[in-house]
Structure formats: structure tokens, C-alpha cells
Amino acid sequence: MWRHSRQLEADVQRWQEAGWVTPDGAKAIAEELRAQTPAFRLPAVLAILGAVLLGFAAMSFVAANWQEMPKIARLGLLGAALWGFYGLAGWLFSRNLEAFAHAAILGGVGIFGAAIMLIAQMYHIEGRPPDAVLLWCAGAVLAGILLRSNPSLVLAMLLAGLWSGWETSITEHVHWPFLIAWALISLGFVWHKWHPGMHVSALAISIFVVLLGYLLNEGHAHGLVLIIGLAVATVGILITTLHAIPALIEPARTSFGYAIAVSYAALFALQFIEDPTTNTLIATAVGTLALLIGAIILALRTDNRGALWVAYTAFSIEVMGLYFKSVGTLLGSSVFFLTAGIVVIALAYVAYRLHLSAQVQGRA
């Protein structure tokens, strides 16, 4: 919402300068945007950070005095702290202090995680340690969905990643059940219609896909990761350009940027982590630069700033990586960068001519 409001404010200012919107109309639109934009961004962030610190303080205090307390007192303290946080959240919601209410819910989820670990210690419950993280994640998901708390869903996604990573480190295999947890949490974001949650889900699944390249086929499955990334990017381009399903345009724009990141992660591994031959390295490098330049052009045409910065960053990493990959033994550093520069300039000229042709056709 905040990013959309900033873009709309800039558009309104431009429309006013062009004479399309009157000053009074621009003022009314700005007031409406301010009324619709959440007002407590910084307090919300500070409240959530404070809840995290309170959770750690509670865990440290209980752990320090745990052995001196009778069991009934331990259970009572944990239960009181847990429901105290949730009760405080309900009171804050009733006072229309949503940011602080979400912080209280997050504090309750933190106490729930501490309770799992401390009760397991108290009753000498043994099992797989990742299962405790999974139970904590389930509690965070329930709190996030039942209480409509997006910060709790974000914590649940982090816990799902911790659970999956722990399981992967134990088994040294792909932990496919992560996809179930990821899907459930993502559905929670969709149900809440929370746009930042889309980025949380996209980032989590992107990391999972990239790791497939290091876990499948004895760590040499980066080609599969590249195929997945390019396929998602292609679908995102089609949805964005064809406007066939308006509801999917924004998710497609978001997924395009992450798909480019996944694709480049695979290409980076193929060039700099694997041990390619000289000819394979040159061919892959040329293809990578062409892909990134194409992504930059598409991002500019569709005004996709997130994808644009991803492509720019990847392009910079690629150039520096090629430089440190002993390009001098291939063509000579100066010759390589001269050739790359000429190719980029040529592509820029082609893009400019296409832009002029589109303008002429639009006028016709």
C-alpha cells in the first residue's frame, strides 16, 4: 500500500504539471491517500522489535530460575505469560492499536516456543529437535490465521525455513515437506490480502529452489534450477504483457523478479562453482549477459522496479565474476570488456529503434 501510494503521488504531481488534474483535485487525492495509508509504520516496527526482546527476556529469566521453581509454578508461569500476551493483544485491538496488538501476538508466539522447549526439558521429552521447531511453527500459523496477524505468519515462515534447513542438515537430502508448510503460510497471506507477504513467500520458495541445485544430482542440478527459473519468468512475462488475468498481474510482476534471481543463481553456479571448460564458460557468460540485458529491457518496459534492480545487481555481479575468473587467460580483460561494451551499446541502439517504431505506430 505504501509503495503504491508513493507511485500514485508522483503520478498525480506529473498529471498536475501536465494540466490533466487541477490543483484542488491533486490536493484532494493527496489527502485521500494519507487517510488510507497506515500511519504507524515506525511505532509498529519498534513495537514488534520490543515484543521480540521481551520474549527473549522472558525465556532468559525463566531459564535462569527454572530449576528453583516447582513444576506447577513453571507451568502456571508459562500459561499466564502466554495468555497474558494474547489478552493484551485483544485489549489493544479493542483500542484500535493494531500495530501494538500484533506485537503482543508475536510476543505470545515467542512464549509458546519457549514453553515447548522448557516443558520438553522439564519432563525429559526426547525426540527429533526439528519437530519442536515444527510445533512452534504450527502455533505461529494458527495465531497468524485465527488472529489475522501477518507478523506471526512471517515468523511462521522463518520457523518453517529453520525446520526445513535443520532436517536437510541431518538427512543431507531435499526436505520436500517444506512445500506443504510454505503453501499453508502463503495461503494465509493470500487470505489476508497482504502484499508484503507475497515477497516473503516468493523469497522463501526462491531459496528452496536454488538449494535444489546443491542437493539433487550430487550437487550438480543447477541446470534444473535454471529451467525452473526461466519457466516462472516466462509465465510472469506472459501474464504481465497479455493482461489475460488482471488479478494475477501484480503477483506475476513480483514473481518475475524472483525468477530472474533464481535463474542467475543457477547460472552463477554453472560458471563459478562448477568447473566448466573454457568454451562452455564463454557460451554461458554470453547467454547470461544476454538474459540479464533482456530482463532489464523488459523491466523498464513494464515499469517493474524490483526486477530492474535484481537484473542490474546480477549484471554487476556477473561482470565482476568474469573478471575474477581469469578472463585474461581467455580473451584478455580489456578485449573482453570492450567486446561486452560494444554488444551492450548495440542492444541499446536496437531497443531505441524499437521504441521509436512503437511511438510511430502509436501515433498512426
C-alpha positions in Angstrom: 0.0 0.0 0.0 2.8 2.4 0.9 4.7 1.8 -2.3 1.5 2.2 -4.4 0.7 5.5 -2.6 4.2 6.9 -3.3 3.9 6.0 -7.0 0.4 7.4 -7.2 1.5 10.7 -5.5 4.3 11.0 -8.1 1.8 10.3 -10.9 -0.6 12.9 -9.6 2.1 15.5 -9.4 3.1 14.8 -13.0 -0.6 14.9 -14.1 -0.9 18.3 -12.4 2.1 19.7 -14.2 0.7 18.4 -17.5 -2.6 20.2 -16.8 -4.7 17.0 -16.5 -5.5 17.4 -12.9 -6.4 20.7 -11.1 -4.6 21.8 -8.0 -7.7 21.3 -5.9 -8.1 17.8 -7.4 -4.5 16.9 -6.7 -4.8 18.2 -3.1 -8.0 16.1 -2.5 -6.2 13.0 -3.9 -3.2 13.5 -1.6 -5.5 13.9 1.4 -7.3 10.7 0.5 -4.0 8.8 0.1 -2.8 10.0 3.5 -6.1 8.8 5.0 -5.7 5.4 3.5 -2.0 4.9 4.3 -1.2 3.2 7.6 0.1 5.9 9.9 2.1 4.0 12.5 5.0 2.5 10.5 7.9 3.3 12.8 6.0 2.6 16.1 4.8 -0.7 14.6 8.4 -1.7 13.8 9.6 -0.7 17.2 6.7 -2.4 19.0 7.4 -5.7 17.1 11.2 -5.4 18.0 10.2 -4.7 21.6 8.0 -7.8 21.6 10.9 -9.9 20.3 13.2 -8.5 23.1 10.5 -9.2 25.7 10.2 -12.7 24.5 13.9 -13.3 24.8 13.9 -11.6 28.2 11.2 -13.9 29.4 13.0 -17.0 28.1 16.3 -15.9 29.8 14.6 -15.2 33.1 12.7 -18.5 33.2 15.7 -20.5 32.1 17.8 -18.8 34.8 15.4 -19.7 37.6 13.9 -22.8 36.1 15.4 -25.4 38.4 14.4 -23.5 41.5 10.7 -23.4 40.7 8.2 -26.3 41.4 6.7 -27.8 38.3 3.2 -26.4 38.9 4.7 -22.9 39.2 6.6 -23.4 35.9 3.5 -24.4 34.0 1.5 -21.6 35.6 4.0 -19.0 34.7 4.2 -20.2 31.1 0.4 -20.3 30.8 0.0 -16.9 32.4 2.6 -15.3 30.2 1.1 -16.9 27.0 -2.5 -15.9 27.6 -1.4 -12.6 29.1 0.2 -11.6 25.8 -2.9 -12.8 23.8 -5.2 -11.0 26.3 -3.2 -7.8 25.9 -3.5 -8.2 22.1 -7.3 -8.4 22.4 -7.4 -5.3 24.5 -5.1 -3.4 22.1 -7.3 -4.4 19.2 -10.3 -3.0 21.0 -8.5 0.3 21.4 -7.7 0.3 17.7 -3.9 0.0 18.3 -3.4 -2.8 15.7 0.4 -2.4 15.4 0.9 -2.9 19.2 -1.7 -5.7 19.2 0.3 -7.6 16.5 3.4 -7.1 18.6 1.7 -8.6 21.6 0.6 -11.6 19.5 4.2 -12.0 18.3 5.2 -12.0 22.0 2.7 -14.7 22.7 4.1 -16.8 19.9 7.6 -16.4 21.3 6.4 -17.5 24.7 4.8 -20.6 23.1 8.1 -21.5 21.5 9.9 -21.1 24.8 7.2 -23.2 26.5 7.8 -26.1 24.1 11.5 -26.2 24.8 11.2 -25.7 28.5 8.5 -28.3 29.0 10.4 -30.8 26.9 13.4 -30.2 29.2 11.3 -30.4 32.4 9.8 -33.8 31.5 12.8 -35.1 29.7 11.0 -35.5 26.4 13.3 -36.8 23.7 12.8 -36.8 20.0 14.0 -35.0 16.9 14.8 -31.4 17.7 13.4 -30.1 14.4 10.0 -31.5 15.5 9.9 -28.9 18.3 10.5 -26.1 15.7 7.7 -27.6 13.6 5.3 -27.5 16.5 6.3 -23.9 17.2 5.7 -23.1 13.5 2.3 -24.6 13.7 1.4 -22.4 16.7 2.6 -19.3 14.8 0.5 -20.3 11.8 -2.6 -20.8 14.0 -2.1 -17.4 15.7 -1.5 -15.7 12.4 -4.6 -17.1 10.7 -7.1 -17.1 13.7 -6.0 -13.6 14.9 -5.2 -12.3 11.4 -1.7 -11.4 12.4 0.7 -11.0 9.5 3.8 -10.7 11.6 3.0 -14.1 13.1 2.8 -15.6 9.6 6.2 -14.0 8.8 7.6 -15.7 11.9 5.9 -18.9 10.9 7.7 -18.8 7.5 11.0 -18.2 9.2 10.4 -21.1 11.5 9.4 -23.3 8.6 12.7 -22.4 6.9 14.6 -23.2 10.1 12.7 -26.6 10.4 13.4 -27.5 6.8 17.1 -26.4 7.0 17.6 -28.4 10.2 16.0 -31.5 8.6 18.2 -31.0 5.5 21.4 -30.8 7.5 20.5 -34.0 9.3 19.4 -36.1 6.3 21.5 -34.3 3.6 18.5 -34.6 1.3 15.9 -32.3 -0.1 13.2 -31.7 2.6 10.1 -31.8 0.4 7.6 -31.4 3.3 8.7 -27.7 3.5 6.5 -27.1 0.5 3.4 -28.1 2.5 4.2 -25.6 5.2 5.1 -23.0 2.6 1.8 -23.4 0.8 -0.2 -23.1 4.0 1.5 -20.0 5.2 1.3 -18.5 1.7 -2.5 -19.2 1.7 -2.6 -17.2 4.9 -1.0 -14.2 3.2 -3.4 -14.5 0.3 -6.4 -14.7 2.6 -5.2 -11.6 4.4 -4.6 -9.9 1.1 -1.2 -8.7 2.5 1.1 -7.7 -0.4 4.4 -7.9 1.6 3.5 -11.5 2.4 3.9 -12.2 -1.3 7.5 -11.2 -1.1 8.1 -13.3 2.0 6.6 -16.4 0.2 8.5 -15.6 -3.0 11.8 -15.2 -1.2 11.3 -18.5 0.8 10.4 -20.6 -2.3 13.3 -19.0 -4.3 15.8 -20.0 -1.6 14.3 -23.5 -1.6 14.6 -23.8 -5.4 18.2 -22.5 -5.5 19.2 -25.1 -2.9 17.8 -27.8 -5.1 20.9 -27.3 -7.3 23.2 -28.2 -4.5 21.2 -31.1 -3.1 19.9 -33.0 -6.2 22.2 -35.0 -8.5 25.1 -34.9 -6.0 25.1 -31.1 -6.1 25.1 -30.7 -9.8 21.4 -29.9 -10.5 21.8 -26.2 -11.3 20.5 -26.8 -14.8 17.2 -27.9 -13.4 17.1 -24.7 -11.2 17.8 -22.7 -14.3 14.9 -24.3 -16.2 12.5 -23.6 -13.3 13.6 -20.0 -13.0 13.2 -19.4 -16.8 9.8 -21.1 -16.8 8.5 -19.0 -14.0 9.9 -15.8 -15.6 8.2 -16.7 -18.9 4.9 -17.2 -17.3 5.3 -13.9 -15.5 6.1 -12.1 -18.7 3.0 -13.6 -20.5 0.6 -12.7 -17.7 2.0 -9.2 -17.4 2.0 -8.4 -21.2 -1.2 -10.2 -22.2 -3.3 -8.8 -19.2 -5.4 -12.0 -19.6 -6.0 -12.4 -15.8 -5.9 -8.9 -14.1 -5.9 -10.4 -10.6 -2.6 -12.2 -11.4 -0.7 -9.2 -12.9 0.8 -8.0 -9.7 1.9 -11.5 -8.5 3.3 -12.1 -11.9 5.4 -8.9 -11.8 6.7 -9.9 -8.4 7.5 -13.5 -9.4 9.4 -12.2 -12.5 12.0 -10.5 -10.3 12.5 -13.5 -8.1 12.6 -15.8 -11.1 15.4 -13.8 -12.6 17.3 -14.0 -9.3 16.8 -17.8 -9.2 17.9 -18.1 -12.9 21.0 -16.1 -12.3 21.8 -18.1 -9.1 21.9 -21.2 -11.2 23.9 -19.6 -14.0 26.4 -18.2 -11.4 26.9 -21.8 -10.0 27.3 -23.2 -13.5 30.0 -20.6 -14.3 31.9 -20.1 -11.0 31.2 -23.0 -8.7 31.2 -25.8 -11.3 34.3 -26.4 -13.3 33.3 -25.6 -16.9 35.6 -25.8 -19.9 36.7 -22.5 -21.5 34.3 -22.8 -24.4 31.4 -23.7 -22.0 32.3 -20.7 -19.8 32.3 -18.3 -22.7 29.0 -19.6 -24.1 27.3 -19.5 -20.6 28.7 -16.0 -19.9 27.3 -14.7 -23.2 24.0 -16.3 -22.6 23.9 -14.9 -19.1 24.6 -11.3 -20.2 22.0 -11.6 -22.9 19.4 -12.9 -20.4 20.1 -10.1 -17.9 20.0 -7.4 -20.6 16.7 -8.8 -21.8 15.4 -8.7 -18.2 16.5 -5.1 -17.8 14.7 -4.1 -21.0 11.5 -6.0 -20.0 11.6 -4.5 -16.5 12.0 -1.0 -18.0 9.1 -1.5 -20.4 6.8 -2.8 -17.7 8.0 -0.4 -15.0 9.0 -3.3 -12.8 11.5 -1.6 -10.5 12.1 -4.7 -8.3 13.0 -6.8 -11.3 15.1 -4.0 -12.7 17.3 -3.8 -9.6 17.6 -7.6 -9.5 18.8 -7.6 -13.1 21.1 -4.7 -12.6 22.7 -6.3 -9.5 23.0 -9.6 -11.2 24.7 -7.9 -14.2 27.2 -6.2 -12.0 28.0 -9.5 -10.2 28.3 -11.3 -13.5 30.8 -8.8 -14.9 32.9 -8.8 -11.7 32.8 -12.6 -11.5 34.0 -12.9 -15.1 36.8 -10.5 -14.4 38.0 -12.6 -11.4 37.5 -15.8 -13.3 40.8 -15.2 -15.1 39.3 -13.7 -18.2 42.8 -12.6 -19.0 43.6 -16.2 -20.0 40.6 -16.3 -22.3 40.5 -13.1 -24.4 42.3 -10.6 -22.3 40.5 -8.5 -19.8 40.5 -5.3 -22.0 39.3 -7.2 -25.1 36.5 -8.9 -23.2 35.1 -5.7 -21.7 35.5 -3.9 -25.0 33.5 -6.6 -26.7 30.9 -6.7 -24.0 30.6 -2.9 -24.1 30.0 -2.9 -27.8 27.4 -5.6 -27.6 25.5 -3.7 -24.9 25.6 -0.5 -26.8 24.4 -2.3 -29.9 21.5 -3.7 -27.9 20.7 -0.3 -26.6 20.5 1.1 -30.1 18.2 -1.8 -31.2 16.0 -1.1 -28.1 15.9 2.6 -29.0 14.9 1.9 -32.6 12.2 -0.4 -31.4 11.0 2.3 -29.1 10.8 4.8 -31.9 8.9 2.3 -34.1 6.4 1.8 -31.3 5.9 5.6 -31.0 5.3 6.0 -34.7 2.8 3.1 -34.7 1.0 4.6 -31.7 0.6 8.0 -33.5 -0.7 6.2 -36.6 
